[in-house]
Amino acid sequence: MGQEAQISASVSTTTREKLDRFTESRGLKKNFVVEQALLYFMESRSELPDEAFIPTRIVLGNAAFDRLVKLLKRPPKPTRALIELMRGK
């Protein structure tokens, strides 16, 4: 292993607790998990276009939210084009 450097980052209490549980349940060191996560993140961001990353939060106005709820409750039937796409045609 090469030289080591320490970094500092603030994370939410929830994320810290998840990291603690994750590493403890798998017998892993936090340093290892954090470094691997950073490497995977940076690699994916350099290889994929920005459009491939979906934001974790979507903000909708009231009308758009109501429309989305309606579509989720009664989704439209798939179009022929969608069916062909899903079948790989």
PyMOL Python script that loads the backbone (N, CA, C, O; Angstrom):
from pymol import cmd

cmd.read_pdbstr("""\
ATOM      1  N   MET A   1       0.850  -1.179   0.000  1.00  0.00           N
ATOM      2  CA  MET A   1       0.000   0.000   0.000  1.00  0.00           C
ATOM      3  C   MET A   1       0.893   1.239   0.000  1.00  0.00           C
ATOM      4  O   MET A   1       1.938   1.255   0.650  1.00  0.00           O
ATOM      5  N   GLY A   2       0.482   2.270  -0.726  1.00  0.00           N
ATOM      6  CA  GLY A   2       1.268   3.492  -0.828  1.00  0.00           C
ATOM      7  C   GLY A   2       1.139   4.340   0.413  1.00  0.00           C
ATOM      8  O   GLY A   2       0.616   3.908   1.440  1.00  0.00           O
ATOM      9  N   GLN A   3       1.626   5.551   0.296  1.00  0.00           N
ATOM     10  CA  GLN A   3       1.530   6.483   1.412  1.00  0.00           C
ATOM     11  C   GLN A   3       0.067   6.764   1.704  1.00  0.00           C
ATOM     12  O   GLN A   3      -0.791   6.660   0.828  1.00  0.00           O
ATOM     13  N   GLU A   4      -0.198   7.119   2.937  1.00  0.00           N
ATOM     14  CA  GLU A   4      -1.564   7.428   3.330  1.00  0.00           C
ATOM     15  C   GLU A   4      -1.682   8.893   3.700  1.00  0.00           C
ATOM     16  O   GLU A   4      -0.740   9.497   4.214  1.00  0.00           O
ATOM     17  N   ALA A   5      -2.847   9.457   3.433  1.00  0.00           N
ATOM     18  CA  ALA A   5      -3.150  10.833   3.809  1.00  0.00           C
ATOM     19  C   ALA A   5      -4.525  10.835   4.447  1.00  0.00           C
ATOM     20  O   ALA A   5      -5.391  10.045   4.071  1.00  0.00           O
ATOM     21  N   GLN A   6      -4.722  11.691   5.381  1.00  0.00           N
ATOM     22  CA  GLN A   6      -6.012  11.774   6.048  1.00  0.00           C
ATOM     23  C   GLN A   6      -6.835  12.882   5.409  1.00  0.00           C
ATOM     24  O   GLN A   6      -6.320  13.959   5.109  1.00  0.00           O
ATOM     25  N   ILE A   7      -8.129  12.605   5.204  1.00  0.00           N
ATOM     26  CA  ILE A   7      -9.048  13.624   4.709  1.00  0.00           C
ATOM     27  C   ILE A   7     -10.139  13.819   5.743  1.00  0.00           C
ATOM     28  O   ILE A   7     -10.353  12.971   6.609  1.00  0.00           O
ATOM     29  N   SER A   8     -10.814  14.927   5.645  1.00  0.00           N
ATOM     30  CA  SER A   8     -11.889  15.221   6.577  1.00  0.00           C
ATOM     31  C   SER A   8     -13.131  15.591   5.780  1.00  0.00           C
ATOM     32  O   SER A   8     -13.064  16.376   4.835  1.00  0.00           O
ATOM     33  N   ALA A   9     -14.258  15.018   6.168  1.00  0.00           N
ATOM     34  CA  ALA A   9     -15.520  15.330   5.506  1.00  0.00           C
ATOM     35  C   ALA A   9     -16.646  15.242   6.523  1.00  0.00           C
ATOM     36  O   ALA A   9     -16.645  14.365   7.386  1.00  0.00           O
ATOM     37  N   SER A  10     -17.590  16.137   6.421  1.00  0.00           N
ATOM     38  CA  SER A  10     -18.764  16.089   7.284  1.00  0.00           C
ATOM     39  C   SER A  10     -19.862  15.305   6.575  1.00  0.00           C
ATOM     40  O   SER A  10     -20.138  15.526   5.396  1.00  0.00           O
ATOM     41  N   VAL A  11     -20.476  14.396   7.300  1.00  0.00           N
ATOM     42  CA  VAL A  11     -21.603  13.625   6.775  1.00  0.00           C
ATOM     43  C   VAL A  11     -22.728  13.698   7.796  1.00  0.00           C
ATOM     44  O   VAL A  11     -22.509  14.039   8.959  1.00  0.00           O
ATOM     45  N   SER A  12     -23.931  13.374   7.348  1.00  0.00           N
ATOM     46  CA  SER A  12     -25.065  13.396   8.269  1.00  0.00           C
ATOM     47  C   SER A  12     -24.911  12.306   9.324  1.00  0.00           C
ATOM     48  O   SER A  12     -24.208  11.315   9.121  1.00  0.00           O
ATOM     49  N   THR A  13     -25.570  12.508  10.431  1.00  0.00           N
ATOM     50  CA  THR A  13     -25.549  11.513  11.500  1.00  0.00           C
ATOM     51  C   THR A  13     -26.090  10.180  10.989  1.00  0.00           C
ATOM     52  O   THR A  13     -25.582   9.119  11.350  1.00  0.00           O
ATOM     53  N   THR A  14     -27.113  10.238  10.156  1.00  0.00           N
ATOM     54  CA  THR A  14     -27.698   9.017   9.603  1.00  0.00           C
ATOM     55  C   THR A  14     -26.683   8.254   8.765  1.00  0.00           C
ATOM     56  O   THR A  14     -26.567   7.034   8.883  1.00  0.00           O
ATOM     57  N   THR A  15     -25.946   8.971   7.917  1.00  0.00           N
ATOM     58  CA  THR A  15     -24.930   8.322   7.087  1.00  0.00           C
ATOM     59  C   THR A  15     -23.839   7.718   7.961  1.00  0.00           C
ATOM     60  O   THR A  15     -23.388   6.603   7.702  1.00  0.00           O
ATOM     61  N   ARG A  16     -23.419   8.425   8.970  1.00  0.00           N
ATOM     62  CA  ARG A  16     -22.387   7.912   9.884  1.00  0.00           C
ATOM     63  C   ARG A  16     -22.867   6.637  10.566  1.00  0.00           C
ATOM     64  O   ARG A  16     -22.117   5.668  10.681  1.00  0.00           O
ATOM     65  N   GLU A  17     -24.114   6.639  11.017  1.00  0.00           N
ATOM     66  CA  GLU A  17     -24.656   5.452  11.685  1.00  0.00           C
ATOM     67  C   GLU A  17     -24.748   4.274  10.718  1.00  0.00           C
ATOM     68  O   GLU A  17     -24.461   3.137  11.093  1.00  0.00           O
ATOM     69  N   LYS A  18     -25.148   4.544   9.474  1.00  0.00           N
ATOM     70  CA  LYS A  18     -25.202   3.479   8.468  1.00  0.00           C
ATOM     71  C   LYS A  18     -23.818   2.908   8.199  1.00  0.00           C
ATOM     72  O   LYS A  18     -23.648   1.694   8.089  1.00  0.00           O
ATOM     73  N   LEU A  19     -22.832   3.791   8.094  1.00  0.00           N
ATOM     74  CA  LEU A  19     -21.457   3.346   7.878  1.00  0.00           C
ATOM     75  C   LEU A  19     -20.983   2.495   9.051  1.00  0.00           C
ATOM     76  O   LEU A  19     -20.360   1.452   8.851  1.00  0.00           O
ATOM     77  N   ASP A  20     -21.272   2.932  10.260  1.00  0.00           N
ATOM     78  CA  ASP A  20     -20.874   2.172  11.448  1.00  0.00           C
ATOM     79  C   ASP A  20     -21.490   0.772  11.434  1.00  0.00           C
ATOM     80  O   ASP A  20     -20.798  -0.221  11.655  1.00  0.00           O
ATOM     81  N   ARG A  21     -22.798   0.705  11.170  1.00  0.00           N
ATOM     82  CA  ARG A  21     -23.481  -0.606  11.139  1.00  0.00           C
ATOM     83  C   ARG A  21     -22.949  -1.479  10.013  1.00  0.00           C
ATOM     84  O   ARG A  21     -22.724  -2.675  10.199  1.00  0.00           O
ATOM     85  N   PHE A  22     -22.747  -0.876   8.841  1.00  0.00           N
ATOM     86  CA  PHE A  22     -22.271  -1.623   7.677  1.00  0.00           C
ATOM     87  C   PHE A  22     -20.901  -2.233   7.939  1.00  0.00           C
ATOM     88  O   PHE A  22     -20.693  -3.426   7.715  1.00  0.00           O
ATOM     89  N   THR A  23     -19.974  -1.416   8.410  1.00  0.00           N
ATOM     90  CA  THR A  23     -18.609  -1.915   8.621  1.00  0.00           C
ATOM     91  C   THR A  23     -18.552  -2.927   9.757  1.00  0.00           C
ATOM     92  O   THR A  23     -17.834  -3.923   9.675  1.00  0.00           O
ATOM     93  N   GLU A  24     -19.298  -2.673  10.798  1.00  0.00           N
ATOM     94  CA  GLU A  24     -19.284  -3.597  11.942  1.00  0.00           C
ATOM     95  C   GLU A  24     -19.880  -4.955  11.566  1.00  0.00           C
ATOM     96  O   GLU A  24     -19.355  -5.998  11.954  1.00  0.00           O
ATOM     97  N   SER A  25     -20.976  -4.933  10.812  1.00  0.00           N
ATOM     98  CA  SER A  25     -21.637  -6.200  10.462  1.00  0.00           C
ATOM     99  C   SER A  25     -20.807  -7.039   9.491  1.00  0.00           C
ATOM    100  O   SER A  25     -20.983  -8.255   9.418  1.00  0.00           O
ATOM    101  N   ARG A  26     -19.915  -6.407   8.756  1.00  0.00           N
ATOM    102  CA  ARG A  26     -19.103  -7.130   7.770  1.00  0.00           C
ATOM    103  C   ARG A  26     -17.639  -7.262   8.172  1.00  0.00           C
ATOM    104  O   ARG A  26     -16.834  -7.833   7.436  1.00  0.00           O
ATOM    105  N   GLY A  27     -17.307  -6.739   9.327  1.00  0.00           N
ATOM    106  CA  GLY A  27     -15.936  -6.832   9.804  1.00  0.00           C
ATOM    107  C   GLY A  27     -14.949  -6.045   8.954  1.00  0.00           C
ATOM    108  O   GLY A  27     -13.799  -6.451   8.786  1.00  0.00           O
ATOM    109  N   LEU A  28     -15.404  -4.922   8.422  1.00  0.00           N
ATOM    110  CA  LEU A  28     -14.550  -4.102   7.569  1.00  0.00           C
ATOM    111  C   LEU A  28     -14.066  -2.868   8.319  1.00  0.00           C
ATOM    112  O   LEU A  28     -14.680  -2.439   9.296  1.00  0.00           O
ATOM    113  N   LYS A  29     -12.973  -2.313   7.854  1.00  0.00           N
ATOM    114  CA  LYS A  29     -12.468  -1.059   8.401  1.00  0.00           C
ATOM    115  C   LYS A  29     -13.143   0.097   7.670  1.00  0.00           C
ATOM    116  O   LYS A  29     -13.333   0.046   6.454  1.00  0.00           O
ATOM    117  N   LYS A  30     -13.497   1.124   8.406  1.00  0.00           N
ATOM    118  CA  LYS A  30     -14.150   2.287   7.797  1.00  0.00           C
ATOM    119  C   LYS A  30     -13.263   2.927   6.742  1.00  0.00           C
ATOM    120  O   LYS A  30     -13.751   3.341   5.690  1.00  0.00           O
ATOM    121  N   ASN A  31     -11.986   3.010   7.006  1.00  0.00           N
ATOM    122  CA  ASN A  31     -11.064   3.614   6.031  1.00  0.00           C
ATOM    123  C   ASN A  31     -11.162   2.902   4.686  1.00  0.00           C
ATOM    124  O   ASN A  31     -11.207   3.547   3.639  1.00  0.00           O
ATOM    125  N   PHE A  32     -11.195   1.586   4.717  1.00  0.00           N
ATOM    126  CA  PHE A  32     -11.275   0.791   3.490  1.00  0.00           C
ATOM    127  C   PHE A  32     -12.573   1.086   2.740  1.00  0.00           C
ATOM    128  O   PHE A  32     -12.553   1.321   1.532  1.00  0.00           O
ATOM    129  N   VAL A  33     -13.692   1.075   3.448  1.00  0.00           N
ATOM    130  CA  VAL A  33     -14.998   1.292   2.819  1.00  0.00           C
ATOM    131  C   VAL A  33     -15.075   2.686   2.215  1.00  0.00           C
ATOM    132  O   VAL A  33     -15.534   2.847   1.084  1.00  0.00           O
ATOM    133  N   VAL A  34     -14.634   3.687   2.951  1.00  0.00           N
ATOM    134  CA  VAL A  34     -14.689   5.064   2.454  1.00  0.00           C
ATOM    135  C   VAL A  34     -13.790   5.227   1.228  1.00  0.00           C
ATOM    136  O   VAL A  34     -14.196   5.843   0.243  1.00  0.00           O
ATOM    137  N   GLU A  35     -12.585   4.686   1.280  1.00  0.00           N
ATOM    138  CA  GLU A  35     -11.682   4.819   0.134  1.00  0.00           C
ATOM    139  C   GLU A  35     -12.249   4.113  -1.093  1.00  0.00           C
ATOM    140  O   GLU A  35     -12.205   4.664  -2.193  1.00  0.00           O
ATOM    141  N   GLN A  36     -12.780   2.906  -0.923  1.00  0.00           N
ATOM    142  CA  GLN A  36     -13.357   2.183  -2.055  1.00  0.00           C
ATOM    143  C   GLN A  36     -14.552   2.936  -2.633  1.00  0.00           C
ATOM    144  O   GLN A  36     -14.709   3.026  -3.850  1.00  0.00           O
ATOM    145  N   ALA A  37     -15.392   3.475  -1.752  1.00  0.00           N
ATOM    146  CA  ALA A  37     -16.559   4.226  -2.214  1.00  0.00           C
ATOM    147  C   ALA A  37     -16.130   5.448  -3.019  1.00  0.00           C
ATOM    148  O   ALA A  37     -16.710   5.733  -4.067  1.00  0.00           O
ATOM    149  N   LEU A  38     -15.137   6.160  -2.549  1.00  0.00           N
ATOM    150  CA  LEU A  38     -14.640   7.326  -3.284  1.00  0.00           C
ATOM    151  C   LEU A  38     -14.068   6.934  -4.636  1.00  0.00           C
ATOM    152  O   LEU A  38     -14.328   7.596  -5.641  1.00  0.00           O
ATOM    153  N   LEU A  39     -13.294   5.863  -4.662  1.00  0.00           N
ATOM    154  CA  LEU A  39     -12.708   5.420  -5.927  1.00  0.00           C
ATOM    155  C   LEU A  39     -13.782   5.007  -6.929  1.00  0.00           C
ATOM    156  O   LEU A  39     -13.711   5.372  -8.102  1.00  0.00           O
ATOM    157  N   TYR A  40     -14.783   4.241  -6.466  1.00  0.00           N
ATOM    158  CA  TYR A  40     -15.878   3.833  -7.356  1.00  0.00           C
ATOM    159  C   TYR A  40     -16.651   5.051  -7.867  1.00  0.00           C
ATOM    160  O   TYR A  40     -17.004   5.122  -9.044  1.00  0.00           O
ATOM    161  N   PHE A  41     -16.909   6.005  -6.975  1.00  0.00           N
ATOM    162  CA  PHE A  41     -17.649   7.203  -7.355  1.00  0.00           C
ATOM    163  C   PHE A  41     -16.894   8.001  -8.410  1.00  0.00           C
ATOM    164  O   PHE A  41     -17.460   8.386  -9.433  1.00  0.00           O
ATOM    165  N   MET A  42     -15.617   8.245  -8.155  1.00  0.00           N
ATOM    166  CA  MET A  42     -14.829   9.044  -9.097  1.00  0.00           C
ATOM    167  C   MET A  42     -14.674   8.325 -10.434  1.00  0.00           C
ATOM    168  O   MET A  42     -14.719   8.964 -11.485  1.00  0.00           O
ATOM    169  N   GLU A  43     -14.494   7.021 -10.409  1.00  0.00           N
ATOM    170  CA  GLU A  43     -14.367   6.246 -11.648  1.00  0.00           C
ATOM    171  C   GLU A  43     -15.650   6.323 -12.469  1.00  0.00           C
ATOM    172  O   GLU A  43     -15.608   6.544 -13.679  1.00  0.00           O
ATOM    173  N   SER A  44     -16.787   6.139 -11.806  1.00  0.00           N
ATOM    174  CA  SER A  44     -18.054   6.178 -12.538  1.00  0.00           C
ATOM    175  C   SER A  44     -18.322   7.563 -13.103  1.00  0.00           C
ATOM    176  O   SER A  44     -18.846   7.687 -14.210  1.00  0.00           O
ATOM    177  N   ARG A  45     -17.972   8.605 -12.361  1.00  0.00           N
ATOM    178  CA  ARG A  45     -18.202   9.966 -12.853  1.00  0.00           C
ATOM    179  C   ARG A  45     -17.301  10.303 -14.030  1.00  0.00           C
ATOM    180  O   ARG A  45     -17.655  11.138 -14.862  1.00  0.00           O
ATOM    181  N   SER A  46     -16.149   9.668 -14.109  1.00  0.00           N
ATOM    182  CA  SER A  46     -15.252   9.956 -15.233  1.00  0.00           C
ATOM    183  C   SER A  46     -15.611   9.129 -16.467  1.00  0.00           C
ATOM    184  O   SER A  46     -15.277   9.522 -17.586  1.00  0.00           O
ATOM    185  N   GLU A  47     -16.281   8.001 -16.285  1.00  0.00           N
ATOM    186  CA  GLU A  47     -16.595   7.131 -17.412  1.00  0.00           C
ATOM    187  C   GLU A  47     -17.994   7.329 -17.976  1.00  0.00           C
ATOM    188  O   GLU A  47     -18.244   7.008 -19.137  1.00  0.00           O
ATOM    189  N   LEU A  48     -18.895   7.847 -17.180  1.00  0.00           N
ATOM    190  CA  LEU A  48     -20.281   8.016 -17.624  1.00  0.00           C
ATOM    191  C   LEU A  48     -20.602   9.492 -17.831  1.00  0.00           C
ATOM    192  O   LEU A  48     -20.044  10.354 -17.151  1.00  0.00           O
ATOM    193  N   PRO A  49     -21.502   9.783 -18.771  1.00  0.00           N
ATOM    194  CA  PRO A  49     -21.891  11.189 -18.968  1.00  0.00           C
ATOM    195  C   PRO A  49     -22.739  11.673 -17.791  1.00  0.00           C
ATOM    196  O   PRO A  49     -23.363  10.875 -17.090  1.00  0.00           O
ATOM    197  N   ASP A  50     -22.753  12.967 -17.588  1.00  0.00           N
ATOM    198  CA  ASP A  50     -23.524  13.545 -16.484  1.00  0.00           C
ATOM    199  C   ASP A  50     -24.995  13.148 -16.545  1.00  0.00           C
ATOM    200  O   ASP A  50     -25.649  13.041 -15.507  1.00  0.00           O
ATOM    201  N   GLU A  51     -25.524  12.927 -17.751  1.00  0.00           N
ATOM    202  CA  GLU A  51     -26.936  12.573 -17.904  1.00  0.00           C
ATOM    203  C   GLU A  51     -27.250  11.215 -17.281  1.00  0.00           C
ATOM    204  O   GLU A  51     -28.414  10.914 -17.016  1.00  0.00           O
ATOM    205  N   ALA A  52     -26.236  10.397 -17.047  1.00  0.00           N
ATOM    206  CA  ALA A  52     -26.457   9.063 -16.487  1.00  0.00           C
ATOM    207  C   ALA A  52     -26.753   9.117 -14.989  1.00  0.00           C
ATOM    208  O   ALA A  52     -27.204   8.131 -14.407  1.00  0.00           O
ATOM    209  N   PHE A  53     -26.502  10.253 -14.376  1.00  0.00           N
ATOM    210  CA  PHE A  53     -26.699  10.362 -12.939  1.00  0.00           C
ATOM    211  C   PHE A  53     -27.998  11.102 -12.647  1.00  0.00           C
ATOM    212  O   PHE A  53     -28.148  12.284 -12.957  1.00  0.00           O
ATOM    213  N   ILE A  54     -28.917  10.384 -12.052  1.00  0.00           N
ATOM    214  CA  ILE A  54     -30.235  10.927 -11.743  1.00  0.00           C
ATOM    215  C   ILE A  54     -30.164  11.617 -10.384  1.00  0.00           C
ATOM    216  O   ILE A  54     -29.640  11.047  -9.426  1.00  0.00           O
ATOM    217  N   PRO A  55     -30.684  12.832 -10.295  1.00  0.00           N
ATOM    218  CA  PRO A  55     -30.645  13.509  -9.001  1.00  0.00           C
ATOM    219  C   PRO A  55     -31.411  12.701  -7.949  1.00  0.00           C
ATOM    220  O   PRO A  55     -32.397  12.036  -8.266  1.00  0.00           O
ATOM    221  N   THR A  56     -30.955  12.764  -6.710  1.00  0.00           N
ATOM    222  CA  THR A  56     -31.594  11.994  -5.648  1.00  0.00           C
ATOM    223  C   THR A  56     -32.887  12.637  -5.165  1.00  0.00           C
ATOM    224  O   THR A  56     -33.655  12.014  -4.432  1.00  0.00           O
ATOM    225  N   ARG A  57     -33.128  13.861  -5.564  1.00  0.00           N
ATOM    226  CA  ARG A  57     -34.339  14.541  -5.130  1.00  0.00           C
ATOM    227  C   ARG A  57     -34.965  15.247  -6.322  1.00  0.00           C
ATOM    228  O   ARG A  57     -34.287  15.936  -7.084  1.00  0.00           O
ATOM    229  N   ILE A  58     -36.262  15.063  -6.467  1.00  0.00           N
ATOM    230  CA  ILE A  58     -36.998  15.738  -7.531  1.00  0.00           C
ATOM    231  C   ILE A  58     -38.030  16.629  -6.862  1.00  0.00           C
ATOM    232  O   ILE A  58     -38.787  16.170  -6.007  1.00  0.00           O
ATOM    233  N   VAL A  59     -38.065  17.885  -7.242  1.00  0.00           N
ATOM    234  CA  VAL A  59     -39.019  18.827  -6.669  1.00  0.00           C
ATOM    235  C   VAL A  59     -40.108  19.087  -7.700  1.00  0.00           C
ATOM    236  O   VAL A  59     -39.832  19.496  -8.828  1.00  0.00           O
ATOM    237  N   LEU A  60     -41.348  18.844  -7.295  1.00  0.00           N
ATOM    238  CA  LEU A  60     -42.492  19.040  -8.185  1.00  0.00           C
ATOM    239  C   LEU A  60     -43.423  20.096  -7.620  1.00  0.00           C
ATOM    240  O   LEU A  60     -43.579  20.230  -6.407  1.00  0.00           O
ATOM    241  N   GLY A  61     -44.034  20.838  -8.522  1.00  0.00           N
ATOM    242  CA  GLY A  61     -45.098  21.741  -8.115  1.00  0.00           C
ATOM    243  C   GLY A  61     -46.358  20.938  -7.813  1.00  0.00           C
ATOM    244  O   GLY A  61     -46.411  19.743  -8.104  1.00  0.00           O
ATOM    245  N   ASN A  62     -47.361  21.567  -7.242  1.00  0.00           N
ATOM    246  CA  ASN A  62     -48.578  20.858  -6.853  1.00  0.00           C
ATOM    247  C   ASN A  62     -49.275  20.190  -8.036  1.00  0.00           C
ATOM    248  O   ASN A  62     -49.722  19.049  -7.925  1.00  0.00           O
ATOM    249  N   ALA A  63     -49.372  20.887  -9.162  1.00  0.00           N
ATOM    250  CA  ALA A  63     -50.065  20.323 -10.326  1.00  0.00           C
ATOM    251  C   ALA A  63     -49.314  19.109 -10.875  1.00  0.00           C
ATOM    252  O   ALA A  63     -49.925  18.093 -11.204  1.00  0.00           O
ATOM    253  N   ALA A  64     -48.003  19.219 -10.970  1.00  0.00           N
ATOM    254  CA  ALA A  64     -47.204  18.096 -11.469  1.00  0.00           C
ATOM    255  C   ALA A  64     -47.278  16.911 -10.510  1.00  0.00           C
ATOM    256  O   ALA A  64     -47.347  15.761 -10.944  1.00  0.00           O
ATOM    257  N   PHE A  65     -47.263  17.190  -9.214  1.00  0.00           N
ATOM    258  CA  PHE A  65     -47.369  16.116  -8.229  1.00  0.00           C
ATOM    259  C   PHE A  65     -48.713  15.405  -8.357  1.00  0.00           C
ATOM    260  O   PHE A  65     -48.770  14.176  -8.345  1.00  0.00           O
ATOM    261  N   ASP A  66     -49.786  16.167  -8.479  1.00  0.00           N
ATOM    262  CA  ASP A  66     -51.115  15.571  -8.623  1.00  0.00           C
ATOM    263  C   ASP A  66     -51.196  14.707  -9.883  1.00  0.00           C
ATOM    264  O   ASP A  66     -51.800  13.634  -9.864  1.00  0.00           O
ATOM    265  N   ARG A  67     -50.594  15.170 -10.968  1.00  0.00           N
ATOM    266  CA  ARG A  67     -50.579  14.400 -12.213  1.00  0.00           C
ATOM    267  C   ARG A  67     -49.793  13.101 -12.047  1.00  0.00           C
ATOM    268  O   ARG A  67     -50.207  12.048 -12.532  1.00  0.00           O
ATOM    269  N   LEU A  68     -48.665  13.187 -11.362  1.00  0.00           N
ATOM    270  CA  LEU A  68     -47.847  12.001 -11.122  1.00  0.00           C
ATOM    271  C   LEU A  68     -48.607  10.981 -10.283  1.00  0.00           C
ATOM    272  O   LEU A  68     -48.589   9.790 -10.595  1.00  0.00           O
ATOM    273  N   VAL A  69     -49.265  11.426  -9.238  1.00  0.00           N
ATOM    274  CA  VAL A  69     -50.049  10.519  -8.392  1.00  0.00           C
ATOM    275  C   VAL A  69     -51.129   9.840  -9.219  1.00  0.00           C
ATOM    276  O   VAL A  69     -51.347   8.634  -9.097  1.00  0.00           O
ATOM    277  N   LYS A  70     -51.803  10.612 -10.060  1.00  0.00           N
ATOM    278  CA  LYS A  70     -52.855  10.058 -10.916  1.00  0.00           C
ATOM    279  C   LYS A  70     -52.285   8.990 -11.855  1.00  0.00           C
ATOM    280  O   LYS A  70     -52.889   7.932 -12.029  1.00  0.00           O
ATOM    281  N   LEU A  71     -51.127   9.264 -12.458  1.00  0.00           N
ATOM    282  CA  LEU A  71     -50.499   8.294 -13.358  1.00  0.00           C
ATOM    283  C   LEU A  71     -50.044   7.035 -12.620  1.00  0.00           C
ATOM    284  O   LEU A  71     -50.115   5.933 -13.162  1.00  0.00           O
ATOM    285  N   LEU A  72     -49.585   7.201 -11.406  1.00  0.00           N
ATOM    286  CA  LEU A  72     -49.163   6.040 -10.633  1.00  0.00           C
ATOM    287  C   LEU A  72     -50.352   5.172 -10.226  1.00  0.00           C
ATOM    288  O   LEU A  72     -50.246   3.946 -10.196  1.00  0.00           O
ATOM    289  N   LYS A  73     -51.476   5.803  -9.916  1.00  0.00           N
ATOM    290  CA  LYS A  73     -52.666   5.049  -9.531  1.00  0.00           C
ATOM    291  C   LYS A  73     -53.307   4.339 -10.720  1.00  0.00           C
ATOM    292  O   LYS A  73     -53.824   3.231 -10.579  1.00  0.00           O
ATOM    293  N   ARG A  74     -53.275   4.974 -11.886  1.00  0.00           N
ATOM    294  CA  ARG A  74     -53.859   4.403 -13.097  1.00  0.00           C
ATOM    295  C   ARG A  74     -52.897   4.593 -14.256  1.00  0.00           C
ATOM    296  O   ARG A  74     -53.088   5.483 -15.085  1.00  0.00           O
ATOM    297  N   PRO A  75     -51.858   3.759 -14.320  1.00  0.00           N
ATOM    298  CA  PRO A  75     -50.874   3.929 -15.392  1.00  0.00           C
ATOM    299  C   PRO A  75     -51.480   3.635 -16.764  1.00  0.00           C
ATOM    300  O   PRO A  75     -52.329   2.754 -16.900  1.00  0.00           O
ATOM    301  N   PRO A  76     -51.039   4.378 -17.775  1.00  0.00           N
ATOM    302  CA  PRO A  76     -51.551   4.116 -19.130  1.00  0.00           C
ATOM    303  C   PRO A  76     -51.011   2.786 -19.654  1.00  0.00           C
ATOM    304  O   PRO A  76     -49.985   2.289 -19.189  1.00  0.00           O
ATOM    305  N   LYS A  77     -51.721   2.221 -20.629  1.00  0.00           N
ATOM    306  CA  LYS A  77     -51.251   0.984 -21.245  1.00  0.00           C
ATOM    307  C   LYS A  77     -49.987   1.287 -22.042  1.00  0.00           C
ATOM    308  O   LYS A  77     -49.842   2.382 -22.585  1.00  0.00           O
ATOM    309  N   PRO A  78     -49.073   0.322 -22.114  1.00  0.00           N
ATOM    310  CA  PRO A  78     -47.838   0.555 -22.872  1.00  0.00           C
ATOM    311  C   PRO A  78     -48.127   0.729 -24.363  1.00  0.00           C
ATOM    312  O   PRO A  78     -49.013   0.078 -24.916  1.00  0.00           O
ATOM    313  N   THR A  79     -47.382   1.598 -24.989  1.00  0.00           N
ATOM    314  CA  THR A  79     -47.530   1.813 -26.423  1.00  0.00           C
ATOM    315  C   THR A  79     -46.836   0.684 -27.179  1.00  0.00           C
ATOM    316  O   THR A  79     -46.032  -0.055 -26.609  1.00  0.00           O
ATOM    317  N   ARG A  80     -47.148   0.558 -28.446  1.00  0.00           N
ATOM    318  CA  ARG A  80     -46.504  -0.460 -29.284  1.00  0.00           C
ATOM    319  C   ARG A  80     -44.983  -0.240 -29.302  1.00  0.00           C
ATOM    320  O   ARG A  80     -44.208  -1.193 -29.228  1.00  0.00           O
ATOM    321  N   ALA A  81     -44.573   1.025 -29.400  1.00  0.00           N
ATOM    322  CA  ALA A  81     -43.148   1.337 -29.434  1.00  0.00           C
ATOM    323  C   ALA A  81     -42.460   0.879 -28.140  1.00  0.00           C
ATOM    324  O   ALA A  81     -41.349   0.352 -28.191  1.00  0.00           O
ATOM    325  N   LEU A  82     -43.094   1.068 -27.005  1.00  0.00           N
ATOM    326  CA  LEU A  82     -42.511   0.644 -25.740  1.00  0.00           C
ATOM    327  C   LEU A  82     -42.413  -0.880 -25.667  1.00  0.00           C
ATOM    328  O   LEU A  82     -41.407  -1.422 -25.210  1.00  0.00           O
ATOM    329  N   ILE A  83     -43.437  -1.547 -26.107  1.00  0.00           N
ATOM    330  CA  ILE A  83     -43.430  -3.016 -26.109  1.00  0.00           C
ATOM    331  C   ILE A  83     -42.284  -3.532 -26.987  1.00  0.00           C
ATOM    332  O   ILE A  83     -41.553  -4.441 -26.593  1.00  0.00           O
ATOM    333  N   GLU A  84     -42.136  -2.953 -28.162  1.00  0.00           N
ATOM    334  CA  GLU A  84     -41.056  -3.375 -29.079  1.00  0.00           C
ATOM    335  C   GLU A  84     -39.687  -3.086 -28.455  1.00  0.00           C
ATOM    336  O   GLU A  84     -38.765  -3.894 -28.565  1.00  0.00           O
ATOM    337  N   LEU A  85     -39.568  -1.958 -27.817  1.00  0.00           N
ATOM    338  CA  LEU A  85     -38.312  -1.594 -27.169  1.00  0.00           C
ATOM    339  C   LEU A  85     -37.959  -2.615 -26.085  1.00  0.00           C
ATOM    340  O   LEU A  85     -36.816  -3.062 -25.996  1.00  0.00           O
ATOM    341  N   MET A  86     -38.928  -2.973 -25.278  1.00  0.00           N
ATOM    342  CA  MET A  86     -38.686  -3.911 -24.187  1.00  0.00           C
ATOM    343  C   MET A  86     -38.381  -5.322 -24.715  1.00  0.00           C
ATOM    344  O   MET A  86     -37.695  -6.101 -24.054  1.00  0.00           O
ATOM    345  N   ARG A  87     -38.881  -5.632 -25.870  1.00  0.00           N
ATOM    346  CA  ARG A  87     -38.613  -6.950 -26.484  1.00  0.00           C
ATOM    347  C   ARG A  87     -37.323  -6.946 -27.288  1.00  0.00           C
ATOM    348  O   ARG A  87     -36.911  -7.981 -27.812  1.00  0.00           O
ATOM    349  N   GLY A  88     -36.686  -5.790 -27.387  1.00  0.00           N
ATOM    350  CA  GLY A  88     -35.399  -5.692 -28.084  1.00  0.00           C
ATOM    351  C   GLY A  88     -35.514  -5.637 -29.585  1.00  0.00           C
ATOM    352  O   GLY A  88     -34.587  -6.032 -30.293  1.00  0.00           O
ATOM    353  N   LYS A  89     -36.633  -5.155 -30.084  1.00  0.00           N
ATOM    354  CA  LYS A  89     -36.824  -5.076 -31.538  1.00  0.00           C
ATOM    355  C   LYS A  89     -36.410  -3.717 -32.049  1.00  0.00           C
ATOM    356  O   LYS A  89     -36.497  -3.455 -33.248  1.00  0.00           O
TER     357      LYS A  89
END
""", "prot")
cmd.dss("prot")
cmd.show_as("cartoon", "prot")
cmd.util.cbc("prot")
cmd.orient("prot")
